[in-house]
Amino acid sequence: MVKFGLQFKATLENVTSVRPLGDDFRWFLKLKCGNCGEIPDKWQYVTLVESVPLKGGRGSASMVQKCKLCSRENSIDILGDTITPYNAENSETFKTMVQFECRGLEPVDFQPQAGFAAEGAESGTPFPEINLLEKDWTDYDEKISESVGIYEVTHQFIKC
């Protein structure tokens, strides 16, 4: 079992506490087979609410998949207690947002999509429906009469 951290980086304008919203948040990943190196073309997602038992009674994982090339069964599990928000003071630096426990898989790419939330840095205004698929998001905070935004979203994976 290897743990990988997904590090998030963005430029924040008047917002803080950027985070995935809910246990059904979908982490869209591209996963490489540790046995043969195959990387499927399609995005796959894992969520906290989905749990699949592992063979041999070794617990469960968020997703179990069989490699199409080498037929090896691999799994990935979201470590729910490692999910942390990306705050204003983290702006423009990499910060680990979540960790995954992987058996035979390695995450190689992440695609942020819908399901993120944030709040106004000064006002506390909630922004519950943020889609980061375009790597940028903007809105307007009426409480402070200022624009808010998340820009230049990028990521990297690290071994934990």
Chimera marker file (.cmm) of the C-alpha trace (Angstrom):
<marker_set name="trace">
<marker id="1" x="0.000" y="0.000" z="0.000" r="1" g="1" b="0" radius="0.5"/>
<marker id="2" x="1.295" y="3.394" z="-0.999" r="1" g="1" b="0" radius="0.5"/>
<marker id="3" x="-0.228" y="6.720" z="-0.016" r="1" g="1" b="0" radius="0.5"/>
<marker id="4" x="-0.353" y="9.536" z="-2.558" r="1" g="1" b="0" radius="0.5"/>
<marker id="5" x="-1.247" y="13.123" z="-1.742" r="1" g="1" b="0" radius="0.5"/>
<marker id="6" x="-3.089" y="15.316" z="-4.213" r="1" g="1" b="0" radius="0.5"/>
<marker id="7" x="-1.615" y="18.779" z="-3.931" r="1" g="1" b="0" radius="0.5"/>
<marker id="8" x="-3.784" y="21.672" z="-5.103" r="1" g="1" b="0" radius="0.5"/>
<marker id="9" x="-2.519" y="25.093" z="-6.176" r="1" g="1" b="0" radius="0.5"/>
<marker id="10" x="-4.475" y="28.170" z="-7.257" r="1" g="1" b="0" radius="0.5"/>
<marker id="11" x="-4.558" y="31.932" z="-7.040" r="1" g="1" b="0" radius="0.5"/>
<marker id="12" x="-7.410" y="32.987" z="-4.735" r="1" g="1" b="0" radius="0.5"/>
<marker id="13" x="-9.124" y="36.372" z="-4.954" r="1" g="1" b="0" radius="0.5"/>
<marker id="14" x="-11.219" y="37.314" z="-1.884" r="1" g="1" b="0" radius="0.5"/>
<marker id="15" x="-12.113" y="33.658" z="-1.132" r="1" g="1" b="0" radius="0.5"/>
<marker id="16" x="-10.855" y="31.054" z="1.296" r="1" g="1" b="0" radius="0.5"/>
<marker id="17" x="-11.649" y="27.497" z="2.390" r="1" g="1" b="0" radius="0.5"/>
<marker id="18" x="-11.822" y="25.977" z="-1.114" r="1" g="1" b="0" radius="0.5"/>
<marker id="19" x="-12.883" y="22.387" z="-0.517" r="1" g="1" b="0" radius="0.5"/>
<marker id="20" x="-14.779" y="19.432" z="-1.949" r="1" g="1" b="0" radius="0.5"/>
<marker id="21" x="-18.402" y="19.516" z="-0.816" r="1" g="1" b="0" radius="0.5"/>
<marker id="22" x="-19.981" y="16.358" z="0.593" r="1" g="1" b="0" radius="0.5"/>
<marker id="23" x="-19.033" y="12.696" z="0.823" r="1" g="1" b="0" radius="0.5"/>
<marker id="24" x="-20.383" y="12.196" z="-2.705" r="1" g="1" b="0" radius="0.5"/>
<marker id="25" x="-17.764" y="14.564" z="-4.185" r="1" g="1" b="0" radius="0.5"/>
<marker id="26" x="-16.209" y="12.927" z="-7.248" r="1" g="1" b="0" radius="0.5"/>
<marker id="27" x="-12.413" y="12.939" z="-7.488" r="1" g="1" b="0" radius="0.5"/>
<marker id="28" x="-11.759" y="12.463" z="-11.235" r="1" g="1" b="0" radius="0.5"/>
<marker id="29" x="-8.426" y="10.711" z="-11.721" r="1" g="1" b="0" radius="0.5"/>
<marker id="30" x="-6.314" y="8.942" z="-14.300" r="1" g="1" b="0" radius="0.5"/>
<marker id="31" x="-4.752" y="5.878" z="-12.706" r="1" g="1" b="0" radius="0.5"/>
<marker id="32" x="-1.678" y="3.971" z="-13.848" r="1" g="1" b="0" radius="0.5"/>
<marker id="33" x="-1.395" y="0.219" z="-13.266" r="1" g="1" b="0" radius="0.5"/>
<marker id="34" x="1.656" y="-0.445" z="-11.093" r="1" g="1" b="0" radius="0.5"/>
<marker id="35" x="2.171" y="-3.836" z="-12.733" r="1" g="1" b="0" radius="0.5"/>
<marker id="36" x="2.168" y="-3.081" z="-16.474" r="1" g="1" b="0" radius="0.5"/>
<marker id="37" x="2.117" y="0.745" z="-16.595" r="1" g="1" b="0" radius="0.5"/>
<marker id="38" x="-1.183" y="0.957" z="-18.522" r="1" g="1" b="0" radius="0.5"/>
<marker id="39" x="-2.982" y="4.325" z="-18.233" r="1" g="1" b="0" radius="0.5"/>
<marker id="40" x="-6.593" y="4.215" z="-19.524" r="1" g="1" b="0" radius="0.5"/>
<marker id="41" x="-7.740" y="7.155" z="-21.683" r="1" g="1" b="0" radius="0.5"/>
<marker id="42" x="-10.944" y="7.675" z="-19.716" r="1" g="1" b="0" radius="0.5"/>
<marker id="43" x="-11.268" y="9.608" z="-16.456" r="1" g="1" b="0" radius="0.5"/>
<marker id="44" x="-12.355" y="7.499" z="-13.491" r="1" g="1" b="0" radius="0.5"/>
<marker id="45" x="-13.845" y="8.867" z="-10.305" r="1" g="1" b="0" radius="0.5"/>
<marker id="46" x="-13.783" y="7.810" z="-6.684" r="1" g="1" b="0" radius="0.5"/>
<marker id="47" x="-16.053" y="9.021" z="-3.869" r="1" g="1" b="0" radius="0.5"/>
<marker id="48" x="-16.202" y="8.527" z="-0.123" r="1" g="1" b="0" radius="0.5"/>
<marker id="49" x="-19.740" y="7.109" z="-0.306" r="1" g="1" b="0" radius="0.5"/>
<marker id="50" x="-18.762" y="4.189" z="-2.526" r="1" g="1" b="0" radius="0.5"/>
<marker id="51" x="-17.069" y="1.256" z="-0.858" r="1" g="1" b="0" radius="0.5"/>
<marker id="52" x="-16.183" y="-2.057" z="-2.467" r="1" g="1" b="0" radius="0.5"/>
<marker id="53" x="-14.981" y="-5.108" z="-0.482" r="1" g="1" b="0" radius="0.5"/>
<marker id="54" x="-11.490" y="-6.354" z="-1.301" r="1" g="1" b="0" radius="0.5"/>
<marker id="55" x="-10.845" y="-10.005" z="-2.170" r="1" g="1" b="0" radius="0.5"/>
<marker id="56" x="-9.821" y="-12.195" z="0.718" r="1" g="1" b="0" radius="0.5"/>
<marker id="57" x="-11.579" y="-10.091" z="3.354" r="1" g="1" b="0" radius="0.5"/>
<marker id="58" x="-8.815" y="-7.448" z="3.441" r="1" g="1" b="0" radius="0.5"/>
<marker id="59" x="-11.239" y="-4.598" z="4.100" r="1" g="1" b="0" radius="0.5"/>
<marker id="60" x="-12.699" y="-2.279" z="1.496" r="1" g="1" b="0" radius="0.5"/>
<marker id="61" x="-11.708" y="0.477" z="-0.915" r="1" g="1" b="0" radius="0.5"/>
<marker id="62" x="-13.387" y="3.368" z="-2.701" r="1" g="1" b="0" radius="0.5"/>
<marker id="63" x="-12.778" y="1.628" z="-6.031" r="1" g="1" b="0" radius="0.5"/>
<marker id="64" x="-11.516" y="-1.772" z="-7.146" r="1" g="1" b="0" radius="0.5"/>
<marker id="65" x="-10.627" y="-2.239" z="-10.805" r="1" g="1" b="0" radius="0.5"/>
<marker id="66" x="-9.143" y="-4.918" z="-12.977" r="1" g="1" b="0" radius="0.5"/>
<marker id="67" x="-6.445" y="-3.738" z="-15.395" r="1" g="1" b="0" radius="0.5"/>
<marker id="68" x="-7.577" y="-4.284" z="-18.985" r="1" g="1" b="0" radius="0.5"/>
<marker id="69" x="-4.038" y="-5.066" z="-20.118" r="1" g="1" b="0" radius="0.5"/>
<marker id="70" x="-2.629" y="-7.384" z="-17.432" r="1" g="1" b="0" radius="0.5"/>
<marker id="71" x="-5.863" y="-8.371" z="-15.577" r="1" g="1" b="0" radius="0.5"/>
<marker id="72" x="-4.396" y="-7.479" z="-12.184" r="1" g="1" b="0" radius="0.5"/>
<marker id="73" x="-6.904" y="-6.336" z="-9.563" r="1" g="1" b="0" radius="0.5"/>
<marker id="74" x="-5.962" y="-2.953" z="-8.098" r="1" g="1" b="0" radius="0.5"/>
<marker id="75" x="-7.660" y="-0.621" z="-5.643" r="1" g="1" b="0" radius="0.5"/>
<marker id="76" x="-7.701" y="2.969" z="-4.435" r="1" g="1" b="0" radius="0.5"/>
<marker id="77" x="-9.193" y="4.303" z="-1.215" r="1" g="1" b="0" radius="0.5"/>
<marker id="78" x="-9.838" y="7.922" z="-0.242" r="1" g="1" b="0" radius="0.5"/>
<marker id="79" x="-8.512" y="8.685" z="3.241" r="1" g="1" b="0" radius="0.5"/>
<marker id="80" x="-11.448" y="10.835" z="4.350" r="1" g="1" b="0" radius="0.5"/>
<marker id="81" x="-9.741" y="12.264" z="7.430" r="1" g="1" b="0" radius="0.5"/>
<marker id="82" x="-6.999" y="13.791" z="5.233" r="1" g="1" b="0" radius="0.5"/>
<marker id="83" x="-9.343" y="16.088" z="3.260" r="1" g="1" b="0" radius="0.5"/>
<marker id="84" x="-8.375" y="19.676" z="4.077" r="1" g="1" b="0" radius="0.5"/>
<marker id="85" x="-9.480" y="23.030" z="2.639" r="1" g="1" b="0" radius="0.5"/>
<marker id="86" x="-7.245" y="25.269" z="0.547" r="1" g="1" b="0" radius="0.5"/>
<marker id="87" x="-7.183" y="28.642" z="2.301" r="1" g="1" b="0" radius="0.5"/>
<marker id="88" x="-6.307" y="32.225" z="1.339" r="1" g="1" b="0" radius="0.5"/>
<marker id="89" x="-2.889" y="31.923" z="3.000" r="1" g="1" b="0" radius="0.5"/>
<marker id="90" x="-2.136" y="28.910" z="0.754" r="1" g="1" b="0" radius="0.5"/>
<marker id="91" x="-2.740" y="30.958" z="-2.424" r="1" g="1" b="0" radius="0.5"/>
<marker id="92" x="-0.144" y="30.276" z="-5.145" r="1" g="1" b="0" radius="0.5"/>
<marker id="93" x="1.495" y="27.406" z="-3.217" r="1" g="1" b="0" radius="0.5"/>
<marker id="94" x="0.970" y="23.653" z="-3.374" r="1" g="1" b="0" radius="0.5"/>
<marker id="95" x="-0.983" y="22.185" z="-0.450" r="1" g="1" b="0" radius="0.5"/>
<marker id="96" x="-2.123" y="18.583" z="0.026" r="1" g="1" b="0" radius="0.5"/>
<marker id="97" x="-5.924" y="18.546" z="-0.191" r="1" g="1" b="0" radius="0.5"/>
<marker id="98" x="-6.509" y="14.774" z="0.106" r="1" g="1" b="0" radius="0.5"/>
<marker id="99" x="-4.609" y="11.498" z="0.338" r="1" g="1" b="0" radius="0.5"/>
<marker id="100" x="-5.329" y="8.233" z="-1.450" r="1" g="1" b="0" radius="0.5"/>
<marker id="101" x="-4.219" y="4.788" z="-0.321" r="1" g="1" b="0" radius="0.5"/>
<marker id="102" x="-3.336" y="2.797" z="-3.428" r="1" g="1" b="0" radius="0.5"/>
<marker id="103" x="-2.778" y="-0.928" z="-3.985" r="1" g="1" b="0" radius="0.5"/>
<marker id="104" x="-1.269" y="-1.547" z="-7.421" r="1" g="1" b="0" radius="0.5"/>
<marker id="105" x="-2.305" y="1.872" z="-8.766" r="1" g="1" b="0" radius="0.5"/>
<marker id="106" x="-0.711" y="5.275" z="-9.023" r="1" g="1" b="0" radius="0.5"/>
<marker id="107" x="-2.710" y="8.460" z="-9.672" r="1" g="1" b="0" radius="0.5"/>
<marker id="108" x="-1.094" y="10.370" z="-12.551" r="1" g="1" b="0" radius="0.5"/>
<marker id="109" x="-3.645" y="13.093" z="-13.349" r="1" g="1" b="0" radius="0.5"/>
<marker id="110" x="-6.538" y="14.930" z="-11.680" r="1" g="1" b="0" radius="0.5"/>
<marker id="111" x="-9.405" y="16.815" z="-13.311" r="1" g="1" b="0" radius="0.5"/>
<marker id="112" x="-11.223" y="19.224" z="-10.984" r="1" g="1" b="0" radius="0.5"/>
<marker id="113" x="-14.894" y="19.475" z="-11.889" r="1" g="1" b="0" radius="0.5"/>
<marker id="114" x="-18.104" y="20.514" z="-10.123" r="1" g="1" b="0" radius="0.5"/>
<marker id="115" x="-18.706" y="20.090" z="-6.409" r="1" g="1" b="0" radius="0.5"/>
<marker id="116" x="-16.239" y="22.507" z="-4.855" r="1" g="1" b="0" radius="0.5"/>
<marker id="117" x="-17.255" y="25.132" z="-2.313" r="1" g="1" b="0" radius="0.5"/>
<marker id="118" x="-15.577" y="28.201" z="-0.826" r="1" g="1" b="0" radius="0.5"/>
<marker id="119" x="-16.424" y="31.233" z="1.260" r="1" g="1" b="0" radius="0.5"/>
<marker id="120" x="-15.680" y="34.930" z="1.096" r="1" g="1" b="0" radius="0.5"/>
<marker id="121" x="-12.347" y="35.672" z="2.802" r="1" g="1" b="0" radius="0.5"/>
<marker id="122" x="-13.689" y="38.781" z="4.551" r="1" g="1" b="0" radius="0.5"/>
<marker id="123" x="-17.463" y="38.355" z="4.341" r="1" g="1" b="0" radius="0.5"/>
<marker id="124" x="-17.909" y="34.626" z="4.997" r="1" g="1" b="0" radius="0.5"/>
<marker id="125" x="-20.371" y="34.527" z="2.068" r="1" g="1" b="0" radius="0.5"/>
<marker id="126" x="-20.846" y="30.875" z="1.055" r="1" g="1" b="0" radius="0.5"/>
<marker id="127" x="-20.167" y="29.870" z="-2.543" r="1" g="1" b="0" radius="0.5"/>
<marker id="128" x="-21.507" y="26.288" z="-2.601" r="1" g="1" b="0" radius="0.5"/>
<marker id="129" x="-21.471" y="25.409" z="-6.312" r="1" g="1" b="0" radius="0.5"/>
<marker id="130" x="-18.033" y="25.940" z="-7.812" r="1" g="1" b="0" radius="0.5"/>
<marker id="131" x="-17.008" y="24.189" z="-11.024" r="1" g="1" b="0" radius="0.5"/>
<marker id="132" x="-13.246" y="24.180" z="-11.651" r="1" g="1" b="0" radius="0.5"/>
<marker id="133" x="-13.282" y="22.250" z="-14.935" r="1" g="1" b="0" radius="0.5"/>
<marker id="134" x="-12.076" y="25.364" z="-16.794" r="1" g="1" b="0" radius="0.5"/>
<marker id="135" x="-9.310" y="25.860" z="-14.145" r="1" g="1" b="0" radius="0.5"/>
<marker id="136" x="-10.801" y="29.306" z="-13.369" r="1" g="1" b="0" radius="0.5"/>
<marker id="137" x="-13.940" y="30.439" z="-11.530" r="1" g="1" b="0" radius="0.5"/>
<marker id="138" x="-15.316" y="33.917" z="-10.852" r="1" g="1" b="0" radius="0.5"/>
<marker id="139" x="-18.294" y="35.340" z="-9.013" r="1" g="1" b="0" radius="0.5"/>
<marker id="140" x="-19.332" y="38.478" z="-7.140" r="1" g="1" b="0" radius="0.5"/>
<marker id="141" x="-19.550" y="38.899" z="-3.361" r="1" g="1" b="0" radius="0.5"/>
<marker id="142" x="-22.399" y="41.354" z="-2.774" r="1" g="1" b="0" radius="0.5"/>
<marker id="143" x="-21.585" y="41.753" z="0.937" r="1" g="1" b="0" radius="0.5"/>
<marker id="144" x="-18.248" y="43.404" z="0.165" r="1" g="1" b="0" radius="0.5"/>
<marker id="145" x="-19.061" y="44.590" z="-3.409" r="1" g="1" b="0" radius="0.5"/>
<marker id="146" x="-15.965" y="42.826" z="-4.766" r="1" g="1" b="0" radius="0.5"/>
<marker id="147" x="-15.270" y="40.184" z="-7.363" r="1" g="1" b="0" radius="0.5"/>
<marker id="148" x="-14.130" y="36.796" z="-6.097" r="1" g="1" b="0" radius="0.5"/>
<marker id="149" x="-12.291" y="34.103" z="-7.965" r="1" g="1" b="0" radius="0.5"/>
<marker id="150" x="-10.149" y="31.010" z="-8.138" r="1" g="1" b="0" radius="0.5"/>
<marker id="151" x="-7.581" y="31.164" z="-10.937" r="1" g="1" b="0" radius="0.5"/>
<marker id="152" x="-4.823" y="29.074" z="-12.535" r="1" g="1" b="0" radius="0.5"/>
<marker id="153" x="-5.847" y="25.834" z="-10.815" r="1" g="1" b="0" radius="0.5"/>
<marker id="154" x="-3.139" y="23.197" z="-11.033" r="1" g="1" b="0" radius="0.5"/>
<marker id="155" x="-2.080" y="20.106" z="-9.099" r="1" g="1" b="0" radius="0.5"/>
<marker id="156" x="0.615" y="17.543" z="-8.482" r="1" g="1" b="0" radius="0.5"/>
<marker id="157" x="0.823" y="14.171" z="-6.751" r="1" g="1" b="0" radius="0.5"/>
<marker id="158" x="3.347" y="13.334" z="-4.039" r="1" g="1" b="0" radius="0.5"/>
<marker id="159" x="4.125" y="10.125" z="-2.169" r="1" g="1" b="0" radius="0.5"/>
<marker id="160" x="3.203" y="10.459" z="1.496" r="1" g="1" b="0" radius="0.5"/>
<link id1="1" id2="2" r="1" g="1" b="0" radius="0.2"/>
<link id1="2" id2="3" r="1" g="1" b="0" radius="0.2"/>
<link id1="3" id2="4" r="1" g="1" b="0" radius="0.2"/>
<link id1="4" id2="5" r="1" g="1" b="0" radius="0.2"/>
<link id1="5" id2="6" r="1" g="1" b="0" radius="0.2"/>
<link id1="6" id2="7" r="1" g="1" b="0" radius="0.2"/>
<link id1="7" id2="8" r="1" g="1" b="0" radius="0.2"/>
<link id1="8" id2="9" r="1" g="1" b="0" radius="0.2"/>
<link id1="9" id2="10" r="1" g="1" b="0" radius="0.2"/>
<link id1="10" id2="11" r="1" g="1" b="0" radius="0.2"/>
<link id1="11" id2="12" r="1" g="1" b="0" radius="0.2"/>
<link id1="12" id2="13" r="1" g="1" b="0" radius="0.2"/>
<link id1="13" id2="14" r="1" g="1" b="0" radius="0.2"/>
<link id1="14" id2="15" r="1" g="1" b="0" radius="0.2"/>
<link id1="15" id2="16" r="1" g="1" b="0" radius="0.2"/>
<link id1="16" id2="17" r="1" g="1" b="0" radius="0.2"/>
<link id1="17" id2="18" r="1" g="1" b="0" radius="0.2"/>
<link id1="18" id2="19" r="1" g="1" b="0" radius="0.2"/>
<link id1="19" id2="20" r="1" g="1" b="0" radius="0.2"/>
<link id1="20" id2="21" r="1" g="1" b="0" radius="0.2"/>
<link id1="21" id2="22" r="1" g="1" b="0" radius="0.2"/>
<link id1="22" id2="23" r="1" g="1" b="0" radius="0.2"/>
<link id1="23" id2="24" r="1" g="1" b="0" radius="0.2"/>
<link id1="24" id2="25" r="1" g="1" b="0" radius="0.2"/>
<link id1="25" id2="26" r="1" g="1" b="0" radius="0.2"/>
<link id1="26" id2="27" r="1" g="1" b="0" radius="0.2"/>
<link id1="27" id2="28" r="1" g="1" b="0" radius="0.2"/>
<link id1="28" id2="29" r="1" g="1" b="0" radius="0.2"/>
<link id1="29" id2="30" r="1" g="1" b="0" radius="0.2"/>
<link id1="30" id2="31" r="1" g="1" b="0" radius="0.2"/>
<link id1="31" id2="32" r="1" g="1" b="0" radius="0.2"/>
<link id1="32" id2="33" r="1" g="1" b="0" radius="0.2"/>
<link id1="33" id2="34" r="1" g="1" b="0" radius="0.2"/>
<link id1="34" id2="35" r="1" g="1" b="0" radius="0.2"/>
<link id1="35" id2="36" r="1" g="1" b="0" radius="0.2"/>
<link id1="36" id2="37" r="1" g="1" b="0" radius="0.2"/>
<link id1="37" id2="38" r="1" g="1" b="0" radius="0.2"/>
<link id1="38" id2="39" r="1" g="1" b="0" radius="0.2"/>
<link id1="39" id2="40" r="1" g="1" b="0" radius="0.2"/>
<link id1="40" id2="41" r="1" g="1" b="0" radius="0.2"/>
<link id1="41" id2="42" r="1" g="1" b="0" radius="0.2"/>
<link id1="42" id2="43" r="1" g="1" b="0" radius="0.2"/>
<link id1="43" id2="44" r="1" g="1" b="0" radius="0.2"/>
<link id1="44" id2="45" r="1" g="1" b="0" radius="0.2"/>
<link id1="45" id2="46" r="1" g="1" b="0" radius="0.2"/>
<link id1="46" id2="47" r="1" g="1" b="0" radius="0.2"/>
<link id1="47" id2="48" r="1" g="1" b="0" radius="0.2"/>
<link id1="48" id2="49" r="1" g="1" b="0" radius="0.2"/>
<link id1="49" id2="50" r="1" g="1" b="0" radius="0.2"/>
<link id1="50" id2="51" r="1" g="1" b="0" radius="0.2"/>
<link id1="51" id2="52" r="1" g="1" b="0" radius="0.2"/>
<link id1="52" id2="53" r="1" g="1" b="0" radius="0.2"/>
<link id1="53" id2="54" r="1" g="1" b="0" radius="0.2"/>
<link id1="54" id2="55" r="1" g="1" b="0" radius="0.2"/>
<link id1="55" id2="56" r="1" g="1" b="0" radius="0.2"/>
<link id1="56" id2="57" r="1" g="1" b="0" radius="0.2"/>
<link id1="57" id2="58" r="1" g="1" b="0" radius="0.2"/>
<link id1="58" id2="59" r="1" g="1" b="0" radius="0.2"/>
<link id1="59" id2="60" r="1" g="1" b="0" radius="0.2"/>
<link id1="60" id2="61" r="1" g="1" b="0" radius="0.2"/>
<link id1="61" id2="62" r="1" g="1" b="0" radius="0.2"/>
<link id1="62" id2="63" r="1" g="1" b="0" radius="0.2"/>
<link id1="63" id2="64" r="1" g="1" b="0" radius="0.2"/>
<link id1="64" id2="65" r="1" g="1" b="0" radius="0.2"/>
<link id1="65" id2="66" r="1" g="1" b="0" radius="0.2"/>
<link id1="66" id2="67" r="1" g="1" b="0" radius="0.2"/>
<link id1="67" id2="68" r="1" g="1" b="0" radius="0.2"/>
<link id1="68" id2="69" r="1" g="1" b="0" radius="0.2"/>
<link id1="69" id2="70" r="1" g="1" b="0" radius="0.2"/>
<link id1="70" id2="71" r="1" g="1" b="0" radius="0.2"/>
<link id1="71" id2="72" r="1" g="1" b="0" radius="0.2"/>
<link id1="72" id2="73" r="1" g="1" b="0" radius="0.2"/>
<link id1="73" id2="74" r="1" g="1" b="0" radius="0.2"/>
<link id1="74" id2="75" r="1" g="1" b="0" radius="0.2"/>
<link id1="75" id2="76" r="1" g="1" b="0" radius="0.2"/>
<link id1="76" id2="77" r="1" g="1" b="0" radius="0.2"/>
<link id1="77" id2="78" r="1" g="1" b="0" radius="0.2"/>
<link id1="78" id2="79" r="1" g="1" b="0" radius="0.2"/>
<link id1="79" id2="80" r="1" g="1" b="0" radius="0.2"/>
<link id1="80" id2="81" r="1" g="1" b="0" radius="0.2"/>
<link id1="81" id2="82" r="1" g="1" b="0" radius="0.2"/>
<link id1="82" id2="83" r="1" g="1" b="0" radius="0.2"/>
<link id1="83" id2="84" r="1" g="1" b="0" radius="0.2"/>
<link id1="84" id2="85" r="1" g="1" b="0" radius="0.2"/>
<link id1="85" id2="86" r="1" g="1" b="0" radius="0.2"/>
<link id1="86" id2="87" r="1" g="1" b="0" radius="0.2"/>
<link id1="87" id2="88" r="1" g="1" b="0" radius="0.2"/>
<link id1="88" id2="89" r="1" g="1" b="0" radius="0.2"/>
<link id1="89" id2="90" r="1" g="1" b="0" radius="0.2"/>
<link id1="90" id2="91" r="1" g="1" b="0" radius="0.2"/>
<link id1="91" id2="92" r="1" g="1" b="0" radius="0.2"/>
<link id1="92" id2="93" r="1" g="1" b="0" radius="0.2"/>
<link id1="93" id2="94" r="1" g="1" b="0" radius="0.2"/>
<link id1="94" id2="95" r="1" g="1" b="0" radius="0.2"/>
<link id1="95" id2="96" r="1" g="1" b="0" radius="0.2"/>
<link id1="96" id2="97" r="1" g="1" b="0" radius="0.2"/>
<link id1="97" id2="98" r="1" g="1" b="0" radius="0.2"/>
<link id1="98" id2="99" r="1" g="1" b="0" radius="0.2"/>
<link id1="99" id2="100" r="1" g="1" b="0" radius="0.2"/>
<link id1="100" id2="101" r="1" g="1" b="0" radius="0.2"/>
<link id1="101" id2="102" r="1" g="1" b="0" radius="0.2"/>
<link id1="102" id2="103" r="1" g="1" b="0" radius="0.2"/>
<link id1="103" id2="104" r="1" g="1" b="0" radius="0.2"/>
<link id1="104" id2="105" r="1" g="1" b="0" radius="0.2"/>
<link id1="105" id2="106" r="1" g="1" b="0" radius="0.2"/>
<link id1="106" id2="107" r="1" g="1" b="0" radius="0.2"/>
<link id1="107" id2="108" r="1" g="1" b="0" radius="0.2"/>
<link id1="108" id2="109" r="1" g="1" b="0" radius="0.2"/>
<link id1="109" id2="110" r="1" g="1" b="0" radius="0.2"/>
<link id1="110" id2="111" r="1" g="1" b="0" radius="0.2"/>
<link id1="111" id2="112" r="1" g="1" b="0" radius="0.2"/>
<link id1="112" id2="113" r="1" g="1" b="0" radius="0.2"/>
<link id1="113" id2="114" r="1" g="1" b="0" radius="0.2"/>
<link id1="114" id2="115" r="1" g="1" b="0" radius="0.2"/>
<link id1="115" id2="116" r="1" g="1" b="0" radius="0.2"/>
<link id1="116" id2="117" r="1" g="1" b="0" radius="0.2"/>
<link id1="117" id2="118" r="1" g="1" b="0" radius="0.2"/>
<link id1="118" id2="119" r="1" g="1" b="0" radius="0.2"/>
<link id1="119" id2="120" r="1" g="1" b="0" radius="0.2"/>
<link id1="120" id2="121" r="1" g="1" b="0" radius="0.2"/>
<link id1="121" id2="122" r="1" g="1" b="0" radius="0.2"/>
<link id1="122" id2="123" r="1" g="1" b="0" radius="0.2"/>
<link id1="123" id2="124" r="1" g="1" b="0" radius="0.2"/>
<link id1="124" id2="125" r="1" g="1" b="0" radius="0.2"/>
<link id1="125" id2="126" r="1" g="1" b="0" radius="0.2"/>
<link id1="126" id2="127" r="1" g="1" b="0" radius="0.2"/>
<link id1="127" id2="128" r="1" g="1" b="0" radius="0.2"/>
<link id1="128" id2="129" r="1" g="1" b="0" radius="0.2"/>
<link id1="129" id2="130" r="1" g="1" b="0" radius="0.2"/>
<link id1="130" id2="131" r="1" g="1" b="0" radius="0.2"/>
<link id1="131" id2="132" r="1" g="1" b="0" radius="0.2"/>
<link id1="132" id2="133" r="1" g="1" b="0" radius="0.2"/>
<link id1="133" id2="134" r="1" g="1" b="0" radius="0.2"/>
<link id1="134" id2="135" r="1" g="1" b="0" radius="0.2"/>
<link id1="135" id2="136" r="1" g="1" b="0" radius="0.2"/>
<link id1="136" id2="137" r="1" g="1" b="0" radius="0.2"/>
<link id1="137" id2="138" r="1" g="1" b="0" radius="0.2"/>
<link id1="138" id2="139" r="1" g="1" b="0" radius="0.2"/>
<link id1="139" id2="140" r="1" g="1" b="0" radius="0.2"/>
<link id1="140" id2="141" r="1" g="1" b="0" radius="0.2"/>
<link id1="141" id2="142" r="1" g="1" b="0" radius="0.2"/>
<link id1="142" id2="143" r="1" g="1" b="0" radius="0.2"/>
<link id1="143" id2="144" r="1" g="1" b="0" radius="0.2"/>
<link id1="144" id2="145" r="1" g="1" b="0" radius="0.2"/>
<link id1="145" id2="146" r="1" g="1" b="0" radius="0.2"/>
<link id1="146" id2="147" r="1" g="1" b="0" radius="0.2"/>
<link id1="147" id2="148" r="1" g="1" b="0" radius="0.2"/>
<link id1="148" id2="149" r="1" g="1" b="0" radius="0.2"/>
<link id1="149" id2="150" r="1" g="1" b="0" radius="0.2"/>
<link id1="150" id2="151" r="1" g="1" b="0" radius="0.2"/>
<link id1="151" id2="152" r="1" g="1" b="0" radius="0.2"/>
<link id1="152" id2="153" r="1" g="1" b="0" radius="0.2"/>
<link id1="153" id2="154" r="1" g="1" b="0" radius="0.2"/>
<link id1="154" id2="155" r="1" g="1" b="0" radius="0.2"/>
<link id1="155" id2="156" r="1" g="1" b="0" radius="0.2"/>
<link id1="156" id2="157" r="1" g="1" b="0" radius="0.2"/>
<link id1="157" id2="158" r="1" g="1" b="0" radius="0.2"/>
<link id1="158" id2="159" r="1" g="1" b="0" radius="0.2"/>
<link id1="159" id2="160" r="1" g="1" b="0" radius="0.2"/>
</marker_set>
